[in-house]
Amino acid sequence: MVVKSNPHVLTYQDEVLADGSLRRSFSDGRYEWRRRLPDGRVEWQDSQGYAGIDELLGDGIIKRTFNNGQVIYAREQGYGRTLWHGGRVLTVNQTSFSGRVGMILASMGAGFLLGALVPPPEFLSPEEEEMLRQKALQQQQTGYGSDGGIGGGGVDTDWDSSYSDDSAIQYEPVEQGSEFDSDDIGDLDVGDFG
């Protein structure tokens, strides 16, 4: 399945804090604080009071578990792009492109020159999740996940934004006043994205 209509694009930038955690700033004015847990999952909390855990499964699938037990899925699209809510919301990491390229990608449209967008699953069984975890583990052991992946574009690690050289990141202010805000999707709040 491929996304047929243009999703709403929401950009973000990451700032590495002194304690090693991240502050993620979204173009709609929201913030999220993220930190990696010892098991590799990412704990997050946002400026609207939502919190939970993100887990990167195989094939670029991200499992987001809210503290209330609700689960949603996202899919990494490569090039700092993550598709959420059945393909309705696309987050673009401007930090990956020093801001300008990320904004250019966002303004040109979600799939422009970067291939088709593949939506995340709406639901996965525990068995399917475990199969994806095993696949991710196998990819890590063979090195596949670091330079292969979805559509040949590679699966990046923007879902947690763990950087090896923080000094190379150029931060720019996040634009305010987006047409979209998290209230537009009701109880399935995107929370933070990856």
C-alpha positions in Angstrom: 0.0 0.0 0.0 1.3 3.5 -0.9 0.0 6.8 0.4 -2.2 8.3 -2.4 -2.8 11.8 -1.0 -0.3 14.3 0.4 0.0 13.9 4.2 0.2 17.0 6.4 3.9 17.7 6.9 5.1 18.6 10.4 8.8 19.6 10.7 10.9 19.3 13.8 14.4 20.0 15.1 16.4 18.3 17.9 18.6 19.9 20.4 20.9 17.8 22.5 20.7 18.8 26.2 23.5 18.7 28.7 22.3 15.5 30.3 22.4 13.7 26.9 18.6 13.8 26.4 17.0 15.6 23.5 14.5 18.4 23.2 12.5 18.1 20.0 10.8 21.3 18.8 7.9 20.9 16.3 6.8 23.4 13.8 3.3 23.6 15.5 4.9 24.9 18.7 4.9 21.7 20.6 8.0 20.2 22.4 9.0 16.8 23.3 11.8 15.6 25.6 13.4 12.2 24.7 16.0 10.0 26.3 17.3 6.6 25.4 16.7 3.7 27.8 19.4 1.1 28.4 17.4 -1.4 26.3 17.5 0.9 23.3 13.9 2.1 23.5 13.2 5.8 23.8 11.2 7.4 26.6 9.4 10.6 25.8 7.2 13.3 27.3 5.7 16.2 25.5 4.5 19.7 26.3 0.9 18.7 26.2 1.2 16.1 29.0 1.5 13.0 26.9 4.2 10.5 27.6 5.3 7.0 26.6 7.9 4.8 25.0 9.0 4.5 21.4 10.5 1.2 20.2 12.1 0.7 16.7 10.9 -2.6 15.3 12.2 -4.1 12.1 11.4 -2.7 8.6 11.5 0.8 10.0 8.3 0.3 12.0 8.1 2.4 15.2 5.8 1.2 18.0 4.6 4.1 20.2 3.1 3.0 23.5 1.4 5.8 25.5 1.5 5.7 29.3 -2.3 4.9 29.2 -1.5 1.7 27.2 -2.7 3.0 23.8 -0.4 1.8 20.9 0.1 3.5 17.5 2.6 2.7 14.8 4.8 4.8 12.5 7.1 4.0 9.6 10.5 5.5 8.8 10.6 6.6 5.2 14.3 7.5 5.0 15.8 10.9 4.6 14.5 12.0 8.1 10.9 11.4 7.2 8.4 9.4 9.4 4.8 8.6 8.4 2.2 8.4 11.2 -1.6 7.8 11.5 -2.2 5.7 8.4 -0.3 8.1 6.2 -2.1 11.3 7.3 0.9 12.9 9.1 4.5 13.1 7.9 7.2 14.4 10.2 10.4 15.7 8.7 13.6 16.1 10.7 15.1 19.5 9.7 18.0 18.8 12.0 19.2 16.0 9.5 19.5 18.6 6.8 20.7 21.7 8.7 17.2 23.1 8.5 17.1 24.5 4.9 17.0 21.2 3.1 14.4 19.8 5.5 12.2 22.9 4.8 12.7 22.5 1.1 11.7 18.9 1.3 8.6 19.8 3.3 7.6 22.6 0.9 8.1 20.4 -2.2 5.8 17.7 -0.9 6.3 14.5 1.1 7.3 12.2 -1.7 9.0 14.6 -4.2 12.1 12.9 -5.6 12.3 10.6 -2.6 10.0 7.8 -3.7 6.6 6.7 -2.7 5.6 6.8 1.0 4.5 3.5 2.6 2.1 3.9 5.5 2.6 2.3 8.8 0.4 -0.7 9.9 -2.7 0.2 11.8 -2.3 -2.9 14.0 0.2 -5.6 14.7 -0.3 -8.7 16.7 2.3 -9.5 19.5 3.6 -12.3 17.2 4.1 -9.8 14.3 5.9 -7.4 16.6 8.2 -10.1 17.8 9.0 -11.2 14.2 9.9 -7.6 13.4 12.1 -7.3 16.5 13.9 -10.5 15.5 14.3 -9.1 11.9 15.8 -5.9 13.4 18.2 -7.8 15.5 19.3 -9.8 12.5 19.8 -6.6 10.5 21.9 -5.1 13.2 24.1 -8.2 13.4 24.6 -8.2 9.6 24.9 -4.4 9.3 22.0 -4.3 6.9 20.0 -1.7 8.9 22.7 0.9 8.7 23.0 1.3 4.9 20.2 -0.6 3.3 16.5 -0.5 3.9 13.3 0.9 2.6 13.4 1.8 -1.0 17.1 1.9 -1.2 17.1 5.2 0.7 18.2 3.6 3.9 16.5 3.5 7.3 17.8 6.3 9.3 17.8 6.7 13.1 15.8 9.9 13.3 13.2 8.2 15.5 15.6 8.8 18.4 18.1 11.2 16.9 21.2 9.7 18.5 24.1 11.7 17.1 27.8 10.8 17.3 29.0 14.4 16.5 26.6 16.9 18.1 28.9 19.8 17.0 28.1 19.2 13.4 24.4 20.0 13.9 23.2 23.4 12.8 20.1 24.5 14.8 17.6 27.0 13.3 14.4 28.3 14.9 11.3 26.3 14.4 8.6 28.1 12.5 5.4 28.8 14.4 1.8 29.0 13.0 1.3 25.7 11.2 -2.2 25.0 9.9 -2.1 21.7 11.8 -1.9 21.2 15.5 -2.2 18.0 17.5 -5.8 18.7 18.4 -6.8 18.0 14.8 -6.4 14.3 15.3 -8.3 13.9 18.5 -7.4 11.2 21.0 -4.9 9.7 18.7 -2.5 12.5 19.4 0.8 12.2 17.5 2.6 13.1 20.7 6.0 13.6 19.4 6.9 11.4 16.5 10.1 10.0 15.5 
